[in-house]
Amino acid sequence: MNYKINYKHLLTNSQKRYFIERFGQDSPQENLLYHNKIEVPTSVKKKLILHGREHNLKLQTISIFTGKPQTDSEPHVDTYQGLRLPWRLNYYIQGKGILNWWEEGNTLQEFTFHSNKERTTIIDSLDTSTIESAFIRTDVPHNIDMRESKETRITLTATYEGPSWSPLPPSIETL
């Protein structure tokens, strides 16, 4: 399995509204856009730090991904300083999407991720419109299919310093 649904420390409606007002007004020109070094409400940052502490993890970065409605991003692997990021904690704020994981294929290095040159076989999927948050595996090629979405997709993502996906910390594995 490439994800673990998170039921703790969910965002409040006012916290979600903050991100919708900031990132949901204009449709991104690109299928998937990464926003780093963003300002977040103190209450959100505290929530992410507390969630990490419960799992003996230190918060590293907080970012936003926005997705253009009715598009499909390319399969990719998330990286940081050239190394694959094993997993992230995502909060799905707005916009429908199916998160797919793919078999490894030929990859092409990009600035913040590695992109598959060709699509392979889907090995796992998660409908993000049915949940609020999940720990997701990002060291396996994955993409977000937003073809059914009518609005800009907004995902808050937290990266923690910590162990690889296999094995997950026991406190996350038992969520």
PEQUIPE-V317326 format. One record per pair of residues at least 24 apart in sequence whose C-alpha atoms are under 10 Angstrom apart, sorted by sequence separation. I is the first residue (numbers start at 1). J is the second residue. D is the distance in whole Angstrom. If there is no record, write none. Layout:
# PEQUIPE-V317326
i=I j=J d=D
i=I j=J d=D
This chain:
# PEQUIPE-V317326
i=37 j=61 d=8
i=38 j=62 d=7
i=39 j=63 d=9
i=75 j=99 d=10
i=77 j=101 d=10
i=100 j=124 d=6
i=101 j=125 d=6
i=133 j=157 d=10
i=135 j=159 d=10
i=15 j=40 d=9
i=36 j=61 d=8
i=37 j=62 d=7
i=38 j=63 d=6
i=65 j=90 d=10
i=72 j=97 d=9
i=75 j=100 d=8
i=76 j=101 d=9
i=99 j=124 d=8
i=100 j=125 d=4
i=101 j=126 d=9
i=113 j=138 d=10
i=114 j=139 d=10
i=116 j=141 d=7
i=139 j=164 d=9
i=15 j=41 d=8
i=36 j=62 d=7
i=37 j=63 d=7
i=38 j=64 d=8
i=62 j=88 d=10
i=64 j=90 d=9
i=69 j=95 d=8
i=70 j=96 d=10
i=71 j=97 d=10
i=72 j=98 d=9
i=73 j=99 d=10
i=75 j=101 d=8
i=76 j=102 d=9
i=99 j=125 d=5
i=100 j=126 d=7
i=113 j=139 d=10
i=115 j=141 d=8
i=116 j=142 d=9
i=139 j=165 d=9
i=35 j=62 d=9
i=36 j=63 d=5
i=37 j=64 d=9
i=61 j=88 d=10
i=62 j=89 d=10
i=63 j=90 d=10
i=64 j=91 d=9
i=65 j=92 d=10
i=67 j=94 d=10
i=68 j=95 d=9
i=69 j=96 d=9
i=70 j=97 d=10
i=75 j=102 d=7
i=77 j=104 d=10
i=82 j=109 d=9
i=98 j=125 d=7
i=99 j=126 d=5
i=100 j=127 d=9
i=114 j=141 d=8
i=115 j=142 d=9
i=128 j=155 d=10
i=137 j=164 d=9
i=138 j=165 d=9
i=15 j=43 d=8
i=16 j=44 d=10
i=35 j=63 d=6
i=36 j=64 d=7
i=62 j=90 d=10
i=66 j=94 d=9
i=67 j=95 d=8
i=69 j=97 d=9
i=75 j=103 d=10
i=76 j=104 d=10
i=82 j=110 d=9
i=84 j=112 d=10
i=85 j=113 d=9
i=98 j=126 d=6
i=99 j=127 d=6
i=113 j=141 d=10
i=115 j=143 d=10
i=137 j=165 d=7
i=15 j=44 d=7
i=34 j=63 d=7
i=35 j=64 d=5
i=36 j=65 d=9
i=66 j=95 d=9
i=67 j=96 d=10
i=75 j=104 d=10
i=76 j=105 d=10
i=82 j=111 d=9
i=83 j=112 d=10
i=84 j=113 d=8
i=97 j=126 d=8
i=98 j=127 d=5
i=99 j=128 d=7
i=136 j=165 d=9
i=137 j=166 d=10
i=34 j=64 d=6
i=35 j=65 d=6
i=67 j=97 d=9
i=75 j=105 d=10
i=77 j=107 d=9
i=79 j=109 d=10
i=81 j=111 d=9
i=82 j=112 d=8
i=83 j=113 d=9
i=84 j=114 d=9
i=97 j=127 d=6
i=98 j=128 d=6
i=135 j=165 d=10
i=12 j=43 d=10
i=33 j=64 d=8
i=34 j=65 d=5
i=35 j=66 d=8
i=76 j=107 d=8
i=77 j=108 d=10
i=79 j=110 d=9
i=80 j=111 d=9
i=81 j=112 d=8
i=82 j=113 d=8
i=83 j=114 d=10
i=96 j=127 d=8
i=97 j=128 d=6
i=98 j=129 d=8
i=11 j=43 d=9
i=12 j=44 d=9
i=33 j=65 d=6
i=34 j=66 d=7
i=75 j=107 d=9
i=76 j=108 d=9
i=77 j=109 d=9
i=78 j=110 d=10
i=79 j=111 d=9
i=80 j=112 d=6
i=81 j=113 d=10
i=82 j=114 d=9
i=96 j=128 d=7
i=97 j=129 d=6
i=98 j=130 d=10
i=11 j=44 d=7
i=32 j=65 d=7
i=33 j=66 d=5
i=34 j=67 d=9
i=76 j=109 d=9
i=77 j=110 d=10
i=78 j=111 d=10
i=79 j=112 d=6
i=80 j=113 d=8
i=95 j=128 d=9
i=96 j=129 d=5
i=97 j=130 d=10
i=135 j=168 d=10
i=10 j=44 d=9
i=32 j=66 d=6
i=33 j=67 d=6
i=76 j=110 d=9
i=78 j=112 d=7
i=79 j=113 d=5
i=94 j=128 d=10
i=95 j=129 d=7
i=96 j=130 d=9
i=107 j=141 d=9
i=9 j=44 d=9
i=31 j=66 d=8
i=32 j=67 d=4
i=33 j=68 d=8
i=77 j=112 d=9
i=78 j=113 d=5
i=79 j=114 d=7
i=93 j=128 d=10
i=94 j=129 d=8
i=11 j=47 d=9
i=30 j=66 d=9
i=31 j=67 d=5
i=32 j=68 d=7
i=76 j=112 d=10
i=77 j=113 d=5
i=78 j=114 d=7
i=92 j=128 d=7
i=93 j=129 d=9
i=101 j=137 d=9
i=104 j=140 d=7
i=105 j=141 d=8
i=10 j=47 d=8
i=11 j=48 d=10
i=30 j=67 d=7
i=31 j=68 d=5
i=32 j=69 d=10
i=52 j=89 d=10
i=76 j=113 d=6
i=77 j=114 d=5
i=78 j=115 d=9
i=91 j=128 d=9
i=92 j=129 d=8
i=99 j=136 d=9
i=101 j=138 d=9
i=103 j=140 d=8
i=104 j=141 d=6
i=135 j=172 d=8
i=9 j=47 d=6
i=10 j=48 d=10
i=28 j=66 d=7
i=29 j=67 d=9
i=30 j=68 d=6
i=31 j=69 d=8
i=51 j=89 d=10
i=75 j=113 d=10
i=76 j=114 d=5
i=77 j=115 d=6
i=90 j=128 d=10
i=92 j=130 d=10
i=93 j=131 d=10
i=94 j=132 d=10
i=101 j=139 d=10
i=102 j=140 d=7
i=103 j=141 d=7
i=104 j=142 d=10
i=135 j=173 d=10
i=8 j=47 d=10
i=9 j=48 d=8
i=27 j=66 d=8
i=28 j=67 d=7
i=29 j=68 d=7
i=30 j=69 d=10
i=31 j=70 d=9
i=32 j=71 d=9
i=75 j=114 d=9
i=76 j=115 d=4
i=77 j=116 d=8
i=92 j=131 d=7
i=93 j=132 d=7
i=101 j=140 d=7
i=102 j=141 d=5
i=103 j=142 d=9
i=27 j=67 d=8
i=28 j=68 d=5
i=29 j=69 d=10
i=31 j=71 d=6
i=32 j=72 d=8
i=33 j=73 d=10
i=74 j=114 d=10
i=75 j=115 d=6
i=76 j=116 d=6
i=91 j=131 d=9
i=92 j=132 d=5
i=93 j=133 d=9
i=100 j=140 d=10
i=101 j=141 d=6
i=102 j=142 d=6
i=9 j=50 d=9
i=10 j=51 d=10
i=23 j=64 d=9
i=27 j=68 d=6
i=28 j=69 d=9
i=30 j=71 d=9
i=31 j=72 d=7
i=32 j=73 d=6
i=48 j=89 d=9
i=74 j=115 d=7
i=75 j=116 d=6
i=76 j=117 d=9
i=91 j=132 d=6
i=92 j=133 d=6
i=100 j=141 d=8
i=101 j=142 d=4
i=102 j=143 d=8
i=9 j=51 d=7
i=23 j=65 d=9
i=24 j=66 d=8
i=26 j=68 d=9
i=27 j=69 d=7
i=31 j=73 d=6
i=32 j=74 d=9
i=73 j=115 d=10
i=74 j=116 d=7
i=75 j=117 d=9
i=90 j=132 d=8
i=91 j=133 d=4
i=92 j=134 d=8
i=100 j=142 d=5
i=101 j=143 d=7
i=8 j=51 d=8
i=23 j=66 d=7
i=24 j=67 d=10
i=30 j=73 d=9
i=31 j=74 d=9
i=74 j=117 d=9
i=75 j=118 d=8
i=90 j=133 d=5
i=91 j=134 d=7
i=99 j=142 d=7
i=100 j=143 d=5
i=101 j=144 d=9
i=74 j=118 d=9
i=75 j=119 d=7
i=89 j=133 d=7
i=90 j=134 d=5
i=91 j=135 d=9
i=99 j=143 d=6
i=100 j=144 d=6
i=19 j=64 d=9
i=74 j=119 d=8
i=75 j=120 d=9
i=89 j=134 d=6
i=90 j=135 d=6
i=98 j=143 d=8
i=99 j=144 d=5
i=100 j=145 d=8
i=88 j=134 d=8
i=89 j=135 d=4
i=90 j=136 d=7
i=97 j=143 d=10
i=98 j=144 d=6
i=99 j=145 d=6
i=75 j=122 d=10
i=88 j=135 d=6
i=89 j=136 d=6
i=97 j=144 d=6
i=98 j=145 d=5
i=99 j=146 d=9
i=87 j=135 d=7
i=88 j=136 d=6
i=89 j=137 d=9
i=96 j=144 d=9
i=97 j=145 d=5
i=98 j=146 d=7
i=87 j=136 d=5
i=88 j=137 d=7
i=89 j=138 d=10
i=96 j=145 d=9
i=97 j=146 d=5
i=98 j=147 d=9
i=86 j=136 d=9
i=87 j=137 d=4
i=88 j=138 d=7
i=96 j=146 d=6
i=97 j=147 d=8
i=98 j=148 d=9
i=86 j=137 d=6
i=87 j=138 d=5
i=88 j=139 d=10
i=95 j=146 d=8
i=96 j=147 d=8
i=97 j=148 d=7
i=98 j=149 d=10
i=85 j=137 d=8
i=86 j=138 d=5
i=87 j=139 d=7
i=96 j=148 d=7
i=97 j=149 d=7
i=85 j=138 d=6
i=86 j=139 d=5
i=87 j=140 d=9
i=95 j=148 d=9
i=96 j=149 d=5
i=84 j=138 d=8
i=85 j=139 d=6
i=86 j=140 d=8
i=95 j=149 d=6
i=96 j=150 d=8
i=84 j=139 d=5
i=85 j=140 d=9
i=94 j=149 d=9
i=95 j=150 d=7
i=96 j=151 d=8
i=83 j=139 d=9
i=84 j=140 d=9
i=95 j=151 d=5
i=96 j=152 d=9
i=97 j=153 d=8
i=94 j=151 d=7
i=95 j=152 d=6
i=96 j=153 d=7
i=94 j=152 d=7
i=95 j=153 d=4
i=96 j=154 d=9
i=78 j=137 d=9
i=79 j=138 d=8
i=93 j=152 d=10
i=94 j=153 d=5
i=95 j=154 d=6
i=77 j=137 d=9
i=78 j=138 d=6
i=79 j=139 d=8
i=93 j=153 d=8
i=94 j=154 d=5
i=95 j=155 d=9
i=77 j=138 d=6
i=78 j=139 d=6
i=92 j=153 d=8
i=93 j=154 d=5
i=94 j=155 d=7
i=76 j=138 d=8
i=77 j=139 d=5
i=78 j=140 d=8
i=92 j=154 d=6
i=93 j=155 d=6
i=94 j=156 d=10
i=76 j=139 d=9
i=77 j=140 d=6
i=78 j=141 d=8
i=91 j=154 d=9
i=92 j=155 d=5
i=93 j=156 d=7
i=76 j=140 d=8
i=77 j=141 d=5
i=78 j=142 d=9
i=91 j=155 d=6
i=92 j=156 d=7
i=75 j=140 d=9
i=76 j=141 d=5
i=77 j=142 d=6
i=90 j=155 d=6
i=91 j=156 d=5
i=92 j=157 d=9
i=75 j=141 d=5
i=76 j=142 d=5
i=77 j=143 d=9
i=89 j=155 d=10
i=90 j=156 d=6
i=91 j=157 d=6
i=74 j=141 d=9
i=75 j=142 d=5
i=76 j=143 d=6
i=89 j=156 d=8
i=90 j=157 d=4
i=91 j=158 d=9
i=74 j=142 d=8
i=75 j=143 d=4
i=76 j=144 d=10
i=88 j=156 d=10
i=89 j=157 d=6
i=90 j=158 d=6
i=24 j=93 d=10
i=73 j=142 d=9
i=74 j=143 d=6
i=75 j=144 d=8
i=88 j=157 d=6
i=89 j=158 d=5
i=90 j=159 d=9
i=24 j=94 d=8
i=73 j=143 d=6
i=74 j=144 d=8
i=75 j=145 d=10
i=88 j=158 d=6
i=89 j=159 d=7
i=23 j=94 d=10
i=24 j=95 d=9
i=72 j=143 d=8
i=73 j=144 d=6
i=74 j=145 d=9
i=87 j=158 d=9
i=88 j=159 d=5
i=89 j=160 d=8
i=72 j=144 d=6
i=73 j=145 d=6
i=87 j=159 d=7
i=88 j=160 d=7
i=20 j=93 d=8
i=71 j=144 d=9
i=72 j=145 d=4
i=73 j=146 d=8
i=86 j=159 d=9
i=87 j=160 d=8
i=88 j=161 d=10
i=19 j=93 d=8
i=20 j=94 d=7
i=71 j=145 d=7
i=72 j=146 d=5
i=73 j=147 d=10
i=85 j=159 d=8
i=86 j=160 d=10
i=16 j=91 d=9
i=19 j=94 d=9
i=70 j=145 d=8
i=71 j=146 d=5
i=72 j=147 d=6
i=85 j=160 d=9
i=87 j=162 d=9
i=16 j=92 d=9
i=17 j=93 d=9
i=69 j=145 d=9
i=70 j=146 d=5
i=71 j=147 d=5
i=72 j=148 d=10
i=85 j=161 d=10
i=86 j=162 d=9
i=87 j=163 d=9
i=16 j=93 d=6
i=17 j=94 d=10
i=67 j=144 d=9
i=69 j=146 d=6
i=70 j=147 d=4
i=71 j=148 d=8
i=86 j=163 d=8
i=87 j=164 d=7
i=88 j=165 d=10
i=15 j=93 d=9
i=16 j=94 d=8
i=34 j=112 d=9
i=67 j=145 d=9
i=68 j=146 d=7
i=69 j=147 d=7
i=70 j=148 d=6
i=71 j=149 d=8
i=86 j=164 d=5
i=87 j=165 d=6
i=67 j=146 d=7
i=68 j=147 d=9
i=69 j=148 d=8
i=70 j=149 d=6
i=85 j=164 d=8
i=86 j=165 d=6
i=11 j=91 d=8
i=13 j=93 d=9
i=69 j=149 d=5
i=70 j=150 d=7
i=85 j=165 d=9
i=86 j=166 d=9
i=10 j=91 d=8
i=11 j=92 d=10
i=68 j=149 d=9
i=69 j=150 d=5
i=70 j=151 d=8
i=87 j=168 d=10
i=11 j=93 d=9
i=67 j=149 d=9
i=68 j=150 d=9
i=69 j=151 d=5
i=70 j=152 d=9
i=6 j=89 d=8
i=68 j=151 d=8
i=69 j=152 d=5
i=70 j=153 d=10
i=3 j=87 d=9
i=5 j=89 d=9
i=6 j=90 d=9
i=67 j=151 d=9
i=68 j=152 d=5
i=69 j=153 d=7
i=2 j=87 d=9
i=3 j=88 d=10
i=4 j=89 d=9
i=5 j=90 d=10
i=6 j=91 d=9
i=67 j=152 d=6
i=68 j=153 d=7
i=3 j=89 d=10
i=66 j=152 d=7
i=67 j=153 d=5
i=68 j=154 d=9
i=66 j=153 d=5
i=67 j=154 d=7
i=65 j=153 d=8
i=66 j=154 d=5
i=67 j=155 d=9
i=65 j=154 d=6
i=66 j=155 d=6
i=64 j=154 d=7
i=65 j=155 d=5
i=66 j=156 d=9
i=64 j=155 d=6
i=65 j=156 d=7
i=63 j=155 d=8
i=64 j=156 d=5
i=65 j=157 d=7
i=63 j=156 d=6
i=64 j=157 d=6
i=62 j=156 d=7
i=63 j=157 d=5
i=64 j=158 d=9
i=62 j=157 d=6
i=63 j=158 d=6
i=3 j=99 d=10
i=61 j=157 d=8
i=62 j=158 d=5
i=63 j=159 d=8
i=61 j=158 d=6
i=62 j=159 d=7
i=2 j=100 d=9
i=3 j=101 d=10
i=60 j=158 d=7
i=61 j=159 d=5
i=62 j=160 d=9
i=2 j=101 d=7
i=59 j=158 d=7
i=60 j=159 d=5
i=61 j=160 d=7
i=1 j=101 d=10
i=59 j=159 d=6
i=60 j=160 d=5
i=61 j=161 d=9
i=58 j=159 d=9
i=59 j=160 d=4
i=60 j=161 d=6
i=57 j=159 d=10
i=58 j=160 d=5
i=59 j=161 d=6
i=60 j=162 d=9
i=57 j=160 d=6
i=58 j=161 d=5
i=59 j=162 d=9
i=56 j=160 d=10
i=57 j=161 d=6
i=58 j=162 d=7
i=56 j=161 d=9
i=57 j=162 d=6
i=52 j=158 d=10
i=56 j=162 d=8
i=57 j=163 d=9
i=52 j=159 d=10
i=55 j=162 d=9
i=56 j=163 d=10
i=52 j=160 d=7
i=48 j=157 d=10
i=49 j=158 d=10
i=52 j=161 d=9
i=48 j=158 d=7
i=52 j=162 d=10
i=32 j=143 d=9
i=48 j=159 d=10
i=49 j=160 d=9
i=32 j=144 d=9
i=48 j=160 d=9
i=57 j=169 d=9
i=31 j=144 d=9
i=45 j=158 d=10
i=55 j=168 d=10
i=56 j=169 d=8
i=31 j=145 d=10
i=32 j=146 d=10
i=55 j=169 d=7
i=31 j=146 d=9
i=55 j=170 d=8
i=56 j=171 d=9
i=40 j=156 d=10
i=55 j=171 d=6
i=54 j=171 d=8
i=55 j=172 d=7
i=54 j=172 d=9
i=32 j=152 d=10
i=2 j=123 d=9
i=3 j=124 d=9
i=5 j=126 d=10
i=11 j=132 d=8
i=31 j=152 d=10
i=32 j=153 d=9
i=33 j=154 d=10
i=34 j=155 d=10
i=35 j=156 d=10
i=36 j=157 d=10
i=1 j=123 d=9
i=2 j=124 d=7
i=3 j=125 d=9
i=4 j=126 d=10
i=10 j=132 d=7
i=11 j=133 d=9
i=31 j=153 d=10
i=32 j=154 d=10
i=1 j=124 d=7
i=2 j=125 d=8
i=3 j=126 d=8
i=10 j=133 d=7
i=1 j=125 d=9
i=2 j=126 d=9
i=7 j=131 d=9
i=8 j=132 d=10
i=9 j=133 d=9
i=27 j=151 d=8
i=28 j=152 d=7
i=6 j=131 d=9
i=7 j=132 d=8
i=8 j=133 d=9
i=26 j=151 d=10
i=27 j=152 d=6
i=28 j=153 d=9
i=5 j=131 d=8
i=6 j=132 d=8
i=7 j=133 d=7
i=8 j=134 d=10
i=25 j=151 d=9
i=26 j=152 d=8
i=27 j=153 d=9
i=5 j=132 d=8
i=6 j=133 d=5
i=7 j=134 d=8
i=24 j=151 d=8
i=25 j=152 d=8
i=5 j=133 d=6
i=6 j=134 d=5
i=24 j=152 d=6
i=4 j=133 d=9
i=5 j=134 d=4
i=6 j=135 d=7
i=23 j=152 d=8
i=24 j=153 d=8
i=4 j=134 d=6
i=5 j=135 d=6
i=6 j=136 d=10
i=23 j=153 d=9
i=24 j=154 d=7
i=3 j=134 d=6
i=4 j=135 d=5
i=5 j=136 d=8
i=23 j=154 d=7
i=3 j=135 d=6
i=4 j=136 d=7
i=20 j=152 d=9
i=23 j=155 d=10
i=2 j=135 d=9
i=3 j=136 d=4
i=4 j=137 d=9
i=20 j=153 d=9
i=2 j=136 d=6
i=3 j=137 d=6
i=20 j=154 d=7
i=1 j=136 d=9
i=2 j=137 d=5
i=3 j=138 d=9
i=19 j=154 d=8
i=20 j=155 d=10
i=1 j=137 d=9
i=2 j=138 d=8
i=19 j=155 d=9
i=2 j=139 d=10
i=19 j=156 d=8
i=2 j=140 d=8
i=16 j=154 d=10
i=2 j=142 d=10
i=16 j=156 d=9
i=11 j=156 d=10
i=3 j=165 d=10
i=2 j=165 d=9
i=4 j=168 d=10
i=6 j=172 d=8
i=5 j=172 d=9
i=8 j=175 d=9
i=4 j=172 d=8
i=5 j=173 d=10
i=7 j=175 d=7
i=4 j=173 d=7
i=6 j=175 d=7
i=4 j=174 d=9
i=5 j=175 d=7
i=4 j=175 d=7
